[in-house]
Amino acid sequence: MLQLRRYPTWQPINQYNLSMLKQITAQQVIDRIKAKCGTTWKDTTTDVFNTGSPDAVVTGIATSFTPSIEVLKKAVAAGKNMIITQQPAYYLETAAYLKNDQAYLYKSDYIAKNNLILWRFFDNWNNLPIDGQLKGLAKALGWDKYHPAGYAKENKYFKLPPATLHDMVIDFKKKLNIPAIRVIGDPNTKITKAALSHGMFKLAELQEFLRDPEVNLIVIAEAIEWEACEYFRDILTWKGHNKAMILIGREASEDPGYGEVAAWLKPIITEVPVTWIPANEPFWIPA
């Protein structure tokens, strides 16, 4: 009778079956990313290794909005030692003054003990002609069928089936799994066309969206409240526009885009598994 070889379920993947994988180093992963980016690639101080050796062998890749300790633990449990994220390893682009901070020490110790490789993919992901962050968010909302093909950066508009603002907010909370959501506008506003933004939202972008008279919903991640939000509220008070704004938060808006990063990587990194690990919404609201 054929005997199947069994591995102990408690051992990390790199301790018992690394030899079964086709080996690839972290630097080779980055070289392939550079090649796929092609002429849009630019060397920056952002898209660099935050931790780990470029020569280390990769056992698996996880992508995420941010390398929170929760994300890192999930990556370790899944046998993935390379994490590619939008945000830096230690909260700021330079963590020099955090060297004696307890949160920093705990996180850096965990990273070191598990030999984790953290590489940030921000500038060059955003330099691509296709807005992967917009695409990821639209797919998470189920709006991809309402957007012209291509996801070019200049086209952030979606013609939607008519729905009230109230119903749209309920749908957002469900699809993005976010309990904390902020809204400006009358709940009964009829929504038919939306402009979708991710990341930091500035006044100039709001003014651009408002130039389209058909846009009656503006979805943003985060904003300087006394700037874009107050401007929008004053426009509603002054002109009585039947428009609305939904603030979903930076993490909720950006995280799905790193699911797109994982999908983008899979055709060029075939030696090891590539998986998106959502960072998830950090906020909650009282019942």
Long-range contacts (C-beta under 8 A, 24 or more apart in sequence): 12-76, 12-79, 13-59, 13-60, 13-79, 14-57, 14-59, 14-79, 14-81, 18-57, 18-59, 21-59, 21-271, 21-272, 22-270, 22-271, 22-272, 23-57, 23-271, 24-57, 24-58, 24-269, 24-271, 24-272, 25-54, 25-55, 25-56, 25-57, 25-58, 26-52, 26-53, 26-54, 26-55, 26-56, 26-58, 26-82, 26-117, 26-119, 27-54, 27-55, 29-58, 29-61, 29-82, 29-119, 29-269, 30-54, 30-119, 32-268, 32-269, 33-121, 33-124, 33-265, 33-268, 35-268, 36-264, 36-268, 37-124, 37-127, 37-128, 40-124, 40-127, 40-128, 40-129, 41-124, 41-127, 42-123, 42-124, 42-127, 44-123, 44-124, 45-93, 46-93, 46-120, 46-122, 46-123, 47-119, 47-120, 47-121, 47-122, 47-123, 47-124, 48-119, 48-120, 49-117, 49-118, 49-119, 50-88, 50-89, 50-90, 50-118, 50-119, 50-120, 51-89, 51-108, 51-111, 51-112, 51-116, 51-117, 51-118, 52-81, 52-82, 52-111, 52-115, 52-116, 52-117, 52-118, 52-119, 53-117, 56-81, 56-115, 56-117, 58-82, 58-117, 58-271, 58-272, 59-272, 60-272, 60-273, 60-274, 60-275, 61-262, 61-265, 61-269, 61-272, 61-273, 61-274, 61-275, 62-274, 62-275, 62-276, 62-277, 63-258, 63-259, 63-261, 63-262, 63-265, 63-274, 63-275, 63-276, 63-277, 64-255, 64-258, 64-276, 64-277, 64-278, 64-279, 65-251, 65-254, 65-255, 65-257, 65-258, 65-278, 65-279, 66-251, 66-279, 67-118, 68-279, 69-106, 69-107, 69-110, 70-279, 70-280, 71-277, 71-279, 72-107, 72-110, 72-111, 72-114, 72-116, 73-110, 74-277, 75-116, 75-277, 76-114, 76-116, 78-275, 78-277, 80-272, 80-273, 80-275, 81-114, 81-115, 81-116, 81-117, 82-116, 82-117, 82-118, 82-119, 83-116, 83-117, 83-118, 83-119, 84-119, 84-120, 84-121, 84-258, 84-261, 84-265, 85-118, 85-119, 85-120, 85-121, 85-258, 86-120, 86-121, 86-122, 86-125, 86-254, 86-257, 86-258, 87-120, 87-122, 88-120, 89-118, 89-120, 121-261, 125-257, 125-261, 129-153, 131-156, 132-257, 132-260, 132-261, 132-264, 133-198, 133-199, 133-253, 133-254, 133-256, 133-257, 133-260, 134-196, 134-198, 134-257, 135-257, 135-260, 136-255, 136-256, 136-257, 136-258, 136-259, 136-260, 137-196, 137-198, 137-253, 137-254, 137-256, 137-257, 138-196, 139-256, 139-259, 139-260, 140-175, 140-176, 140-256, 140-259, 141-171, 141-172, 141-175, 141-176, 141-196, 142-175, 143-194, 143-196, 156-195, 156-196, 156-197, 156-209, 157-193, 157-194, 157-195, 157-196, 157-212, 157-215, 158-193, 158-194, 158-195, 158-196, 159-192, 159-193, 160-191, 160-192, 160-193, 160-194, 160-217, 162-190, 162-191, 162-192, 163-190, 163-191, 164-188, 164-189, 164-190, 164-191, 165-189, 165-191, 165-217, 165-244, 165-246, 168-217, 168-246, 169-246, 172-246, 172-248, 176-248, 176-252, 176-256, 176-281, 177-280, 177-281, 178-248, 178-249, 178-252, 178-281, 178-283, 179-281, 179-283, 179-284, 179-285, 180-249, 180-281, 180-283, 180-284, 180-285, 181-246, 181-247, 181-248, 181-249, 182-246, 182-247, 183-244, 183-245, 183-246, 183-247, 184-229, 184-232, 184-233, 184-236, 184-244, 184-245, 184-247, 185-236, 185-243, 185-244, 185-245, 186-242, 186-244, 189-216, 189-217, 189-242, 189-243, 189-244, 190-216, 190-242, 191-216, 191-217, 191-244, 192-216, 193-217, 194-218, 194-219, 195-219, 197-221, 197-253, 198-253, 198-254, 198-257, 199-250, 199-253, 199-254, 200-250, 201-228, 202-227, 202-228, 203-227, 203-228, 203-231, 206-231, 206-232, 210-235, 215-243, 216-241, 216-242, 216-243, 216-244, 217-243, 217-244, 217-245, 217-246, 218-243, 218-244, 218-245, 218-246, 219-245, 219-246, 219-248, 220-245, 220-246, 220-247, 220-248, 220-253, 221-247, 221-248, 221-249, 221-250, 221-252, 221-253, 221-254, 222-247, 222-249, 222-250, 222-253, 223-247, 249-281, 249-283, 251-279, 251-280, 251-281, 251-282, 252-281, 255-279, 255-280
